[in-house]
Amino acid sequence: MPSSPQYPAGRRDTGLVPQAIEALQAGVHLLSVTVGVIVVAVFVGCDSHTAWEPAPFTFTPEAYDYAIDTLELGIAFPPNGSQAQRAFTTQQLAMLSIDRVRIAQRWGLREPERDTFNWAPLESRVNDFSAAGLELFITLEMKGMPDWLAGLDAAERTNEFRAYAAALLSRYGRDIAFIQFGNEWNWEIATYFGGNDDEFVRFANVLYDEVMKLPAHARPTVVLGSVAIGGLRGLAIAQGRRSNVYFDGAPLYTEDELDEARAAMPEALLRYQRIVEGVRFEAVDLHLYDDFWNWEVYRDSFAALLSEAGKDLTDYRILASEFGGPHPDMEPAEEGYKADRLVSYVQTLDDIGIEHAYYFKLVEEPGSEIAHPNSFLIDRNLDLTPAFEVMKRFGQQ
């Protein structure tokens, strides 16, 4: 069984437990057996976080090879809500020699009332990051839809989204390198769109169509929204490429969890196929976390899914708009260990042909329901971690 190489001994926490939808809205992606959700897509080990007591791990930056061939690095969702936060972010990215950043936008904030736009917050972000020489990746989020959409029929909602997308692109299209609709559609469709796959496909294709109306030299690349890491793991299991996910021989999923999910896999796979077949895009996005020794398998699993939908992965650019780790329940949180793992993450991304990869995240976020809580370069006290030094050395290549 493929397992984590050179993995310090540890213990498995309690198994996956289905949680309330509020946990999903907080960014915690969990196992669900409701057929209305793409079940294969929501495997992820978000168990209760238990403190580790790892063996001492000494990290020596000089002991590693930081050479990469084609991979370009960025940062996903750094602090950017105020001018002070953006100044902090641009300063840190300059230290890292990284010039790519990913941010998100919610329609409800940009158009809180019908036909009344509030562009100032986005304008400030675009201007500040562009002035700092940062390439911009924008995710138009599925959450935060305008309240005034309530009562409109499907055609009216689609037309309103078209108007919003057209207005945004007319103002900022030339300043955006990559754009996508939805962050992790495999669970967000159920959470934010009431399970309406068709609406997701329509909105995603509206964005594509509006981008294609821009001059070729001044338009962003359209990226298919990603599948969460749990979805990629589930996809690999459903295709028979993996029987489970192992960390130092310890399984991430119990047999009961796997049996429960397998019953829903056939219908879930068909939904995956219909969605990727229906959406038009120029690049794919894979969110890759924790078990880097499986990332090539996850890429190949997604390639097989595309093939079933009549598409070829080689026809598209391959991005990872999020990557990071380690797993909060299956791996230590010790800073030297995390830095060591980051070296493997970046080298693996380069090896499997990812063009651009955005590390999540720049600054630690406190809270018990934070997604990927041990993945950060700067701690909550704003102290630089050893992982910051690793990213800096890669950035300087």
C-alpha positions in Angstrom: 0.0 0.0 0.0 1.4 3.5 -0.9 2.1 5.3 2.3 3.9 8.3 3.6 7.7 8.0 3.3 9.9 8.6 6.3 6.8 9.3 8.4 7.2 9.9 12.2 5.1 7.4 14.2 1.8 8.7 15.4 -1.8 7.6 16.0 -5.0 7.8 14.2 -7.8 10.0 15.7 -11.5 9.1 15.6 -13.1 8.3 12.3 -14.9 10.7 10.0 -18.2 11.9 11.5 -20.9 13.5 9.4 -21.4 17.1 10.5 -24.0 19.7 10.1 -24.0 21.8 6.9 -22.7 24.8 8.9 -19.4 22.9 9.1 -19.3 22.8 5.3 -20.0 26.5 5.1 -17.1 27.1 7.4 -14.9 25.3 4.9 -14.8 21.9 6.5 -15.3 19.2 3.9 -16.8 16.0 5.2 -18.1 12.6 4.2 -21.8 12.6 3.2 -23.8 9.7 1.9 -26.7 11.8 0.6 -27.0 11.1 -3.1 -27.8 14.8 -3.7 -24.2 15.6 -2.8 -21.4 14.2 -5.0 -20.5 11.6 -2.4 -17.2 10.6 -3.9 -16.3 14.2 -3.8 -16.6 14.8 -0.1 -14.2 12.4 1.5 -11.7 14.2 3.7 -10.5 13.5 7.2 -11.8 16.3 9.2 -11.8 14.5 12.5 -11.7 16.3 15.9 -8.2 17.9 16.1 -6.1 16.1 18.7 -2.8 17.5 19.8 0.3 15.5 18.7 3.4 14.8 20.6 5.8 14.1 17.8 9.4 12.9 18.1 11.8 15.9 17.8 12.4 16.8 14.1 15.4 18.9 13.2 15.0 20.9 10.0 18.1 22.1 8.3 17.3 24.3 5.2 20.7 23.8 3.7 20.2 20.0 3.5 17.6 20.3 0.8 17.6 20.7 -3.0 15.2 23.5 -4.1 15.6 23.1 -7.8 12.3 23.0 -9.8 11.9 22.9 -13.5 8.7 24.6 -14.7 6.4 25.1 -11.6 5.5 28.7 -10.7 4.4 29.4 -7.2 1.7 31.7 -5.7 -0.2 32.2 -2.5 -3.9 31.5 -2.1 -6.2 33.8 -0.1 -3.6 35.9 1.7 -4.8 38.8 3.9 -6.3 41.4 1.5 -9.4 42.9 3.0 -7.8 46.3 3.9 -5.0 48.5 2.5 -2.9 47.6 5.5 -3.4 43.9 4.9 -2.6 44.2 1.3 0.6 46.1 2.1 1.6 43.3 4.6 0.9 40.7 1.9 2.8 42.4 -0.8 5.8 42.8 1.6 5.8 39.2 2.5 5.5 38.0 -1.1 8.4 40.2 -2.1 10.5 38.5 0.6 9.4 35.2 -0.9 10.1 36.2 -4.4 6.5 35.2 -5.3 4.5 37.3 -7.7 1.1 35.4 -7.9 -1.9 35.7 -5.7 -5.3 34.2 -5.6 -8.3 36.0 -4.1 -12.1 35.5 -4.0 -15.1 37.7 -4.8 -18.7 37.3 -3.7 -21.4 38.5 -6.1 -23.6 39.6 -3.2 -21.0 42.1 -2.0 -20.3 43.5 -5.5 -24.0 43.9 -6.3 -25.9 44.1 -3.0 -28.9 45.6 -4.8 -30.1 44.8 -8.3 -28.2 46.9 -10.8 -26.3 48.8 -8.0 -22.7 47.8 -8.0 -20.0 48.4 -5.3 -16.7 48.0 -7.1 -14.5 50.0 -4.7 -13.3 47.0 -2.6 -12.3 45.0 -5.7 -10.9 48.1 -7.4 -8.6 48.6 -4.4 -7.4 45.0 -4.5 -6.7 45.0 -8.2 -4.9 48.4 -8.1 -2.8 47.5 -5.1 -1.8 44.1 -6.3 -1.2 45.2 -9.8 1.0 48.1 -8.5 3.1 45.5 -6.6 3.5 43.5 -9.8 1.4 40.6 -8.7 -0.4 38.3 -11.2 -4.1 37.9 -10.1 -6.2 34.8 -9.9 -9.8 35.5 -9.0 -12.4 32.9 -7.9 -16.0 34.1 -8.2 -17.5 32.3 -5.2 -20.7 30.3 -5.2 -21.5 31.4 -1.7 -22.6 34.9 -1.0 -25.2 35.1 -3.9 -27.3 38.3 -3.8 -30.4 38.1 -1.6 -32.4 39.7 -4.4 -32.1 36.6 -6.6 -34.8 35.0 -4.5 -38.0 34.8 -6.6 -36.3 35.0 -9.9 -36.6 32.0 -12.3 -33.6 30.2 -13.8 -33.4 32.3 -16.9 -33.6 35.5 -15.0 -30.9 34.4 -12.6 -28.7 33.4 -15.5 -29.2 36.8 -17.2 -28.4 38.6 -14.0 -25.2 36.7 -13.6 -24.3 37.4 -17.2 -24.7 41.1 -16.5 -22.6 40.9 -13.4 -19.8 38.9 -15.1 -19.8 41.2 -18.1 -19.5 44.3 -15.9 -16.7 42.8 -13.8 -14.8 41.7 -16.9 -15.2 45.0 -18.7 -13.6 46.8 -15.7 -10.9 44.3 -14.7 -10.6 41.6 -17.3 -7.3 42.8 -18.6 -5.9 42.8 -15.0 -6.8 39.2 -14.2 -4.6 36.3 -15.3 -7.0 33.5 -14.2 -10.7 33.4 -13.3 -13.1 30.6 -12.3 -16.6 30.2 -11.0 -16.7 28.2 -7.8 -14.0 27.1 -5.4 -14.8 23.4 -4.8 -17.9 22.6 -6.8 -18.1 19.0 -5.7 -19.6 20.0 -2.3 -20.5 23.7 -3.0 -23.3 22.8 -5.4 -25.2 21.1 -2.6 -24.3 23.7 0.0 -24.9 26.9 -1.9 -26.9 25.9 -5.0 -29.3 23.4 -3.4 -27.9 20.6 -5.5 -28.7 22.3 -8.7 -25.9 21.0 -11.0 -27.5 22.6 -14.1 -27.4 26.1 -12.6 -23.7 25.6 -11.8 -23.0 24.6 -15.4 -24.9 27.5 -16.7 -23.2 30.1 -14.6 -19.7 28.6 -15.3 -20.4 28.7 -19.0 -21.8 32.3 -18.9 -18.4 33.3 -17.3 -16.6 31.5 -20.1 -18.7 33.1 -22.8 -18.2 36.6 -21.4 -14.4 36.1 -21.1 -14.3 35.0 -24.8 -15.9 38.3 -25.8 -12.8 40.2 -24.6 -9.8 40.8 -26.9 -7.5 37.8 -26.9 -4.6 39.9 -25.5 -6.6 41.2 -22.6 -8.6 38.4 -21.2 -8.0 35.9 -18.4 -7.7 32.2 -18.7 -10.9 30.4 -17.6 -10.4 27.7 -15.0 -12.8 25.0 -14.1 -13.5 25.2 -10.4 -11.7 22.5 -8.3 -12.7 19.3 -6.6 -11.7 19.2 -2.9 -8.9 16.9 -1.9 -11.4 14.6 -0.4 -13.2 14.4 -3.7 -9.9 13.5 -5.5 -9.2 10.8 -2.9 -12.7 9.4 -3.3 -12.4 9.5 -7.1 -9.2 7.5 -6.9 -10.9 5.0 -4.7 -13.9 4.8 -6.9 -11.7 4.1 -9.9 -9.8 1.3 -8.1 -6.5 3.2 -8.1 -6.5 3.2 -4.3 -8.2 1.2 -1.6 -7.7 3.8 1.1 -5.4 6.6 2.0 -2.6 5.7 4.3 -0.4 7.8 6.5 2.5 5.7 7.8 0.4 2.6 7.3 -2.6 4.1 9.2 -5.8 4.3 7.1 -7.6 7.7 6.8 -11.0 6.0 6.3 -12.6 3.2 8.2 -14.1 0.2 6.4 -17.6 1.3 7.5 -17.0 4.7 6.0 -15.8 3.2 2.7 -18.7 0.8 2.5 -21.1 3.6 3.1 -19.6 5.7 0.4 -19.2 2.9 -2.2 -23.0 2.4 -2.3 -23.4 5.9 -3.7 -20.3 6.0 -5.9 -21.9 5.0 -9.3 -24.4 7.8 -9.3 -21.8 10.2 -7.9 -19.4 9.4 -10.7 -22.1 10.0 -13.3 -22.7 13.4 -11.8 -19.0 14.2 -11.9 -18.9 13.2 -15.6 -22.0 15.3 -16.5 -20.6 18.4 -14.9 -17.1 18.3 -16.4 -18.7 17.4 -19.8 -21.0 20.3 -19.6 -18.7 23.1 -18.5 -16.4 25.0 -20.9 -12.9 25.9 -19.6 -9.3 26.4 -20.6 -7.6 25.1 -17.5 -8.3 22.5 -14.7 -7.7 23.1 -11.0 -6.7 20.5 -8.5 -6.6 21.2 -4.8 -3.8 19.0 -3.4 -3.2 18.5 0.3 -1.2 16.3 2.7 -0.6 12.9 1.0 1.7 14.1 -1.8 2.8 10.5 -2.6 -0.7 10.1 -4.1 -1.0 13.4 -6.0 0.1 11.9 -9.3 -2.7 9.3 -8.8 -5.2 12.0 -8.2 -4.1 13.9 -11.3 -4.5 10.7 -13.3 -7.9 10.0 -11.7 -9.1 13.4 -12.8 -7.7 12.8 -16.3 -9.7 9.6 -16.5 -12.8 11.4 -15.5 -12.3 14.0 -18.2 -11.7 11.2 -20.7 -15.1 9.6 -19.8 -16.6 13.0 -20.5 -14.9 13.1 -23.9 -12.1 15.5 -22.9 -8.4 15.2 -22.8 -6.3 16.6 -19.9 -3.5 17.3 -22.2 -5.6 19.9 -24.0 -5.8 22.0 -20.8 -3.4 23.9 -18.6 -3.1 22.3 -15.1 -3.2 24.4 -12.0 -3.4 23.8 -8.3 -5.0 26.9 -6.9 -4.5 25.4 -3.4 -1.9 23.1 -1.9 -0.6 22.5 1.5 -0.6 20.4 4.6 0.1 18.5 6.8 -3.1 16.6 7.7 -4.2 17.9 11.1 -5.2 14.4 12.4 -2.9 12.1 10.6 0.4 14.0 10.8 2.4 16.0 13.3 2.1 19.8 13.5 5.8 20.4 14.5 7.2 23.2 12.5 10.3 21.4 11.3 8.2 18.5 10.0 5.9 20.9 8.2 8.9 22.6 6.5 10.2 19.2 5.4 6.8 18.3 4.0 6.6 21.6 2.1 9.8 20.7 0.2 8.1 17.4 -0.9 4.9 19.2 -1.9 6.6 21.7 -4.2 8.9 19.1 -5.8 5.9 16.7 -6.4 3.9 19.5 -8.0 6.8 20.2 -10.3 7.2 16.5 -11.1 3.6 15.9 -12.1 3.3 18.9 -14.4 1.4 21.5 -12.4 2.0 24.8 -14.1 1.0 27.2 -11.3 0.4 26.2 -7.7 -0.9 28.5 -4.9 0.1 27.6 -1.3 -2.7 27.9 1.2 -2.1 29.9 3.4 0.2 32.8 4.2 -0.9 33.5 7.8 -2.2 31.1 10.4 -5.9 31.4 11.2 -7.1 30.6 14.7 -10.3 28.6 15.3 -11.4 25.0 15.6 -13.1 24.8 12.3 -10.5 26.3 10.1 -9.7 24.2 7.0 -6.2 22.9 6.8 -5.2 24.5 10.1 -1.6 23.4 10.1 -0.9 24.8 6.6 0.7 28.3 6.9 4.0 30.2 6.5 3.5 32.8 9.2 2.0 32.0 12.6 -0.8 34.0 14.4 1.9 36.0 16.2 3.3 37.0 12.8 6.5 35.1 13.4 8.0 33.4 10.3 8.0 29.6 10.4 10.7 27.3 8.9 8.2 26.7 6.0 8.5 30.4 5.1 12.2 29.8 4.6 11.5 26.8 2.4 9.0 28.8 0.2 11.5 31.6 0.0 14.3 29.3 -1.3 11.9 27.9 -3.9 10.8 31.4 -4.9 14.4 32.4 -5.5 15.0 29.7 -8.0 
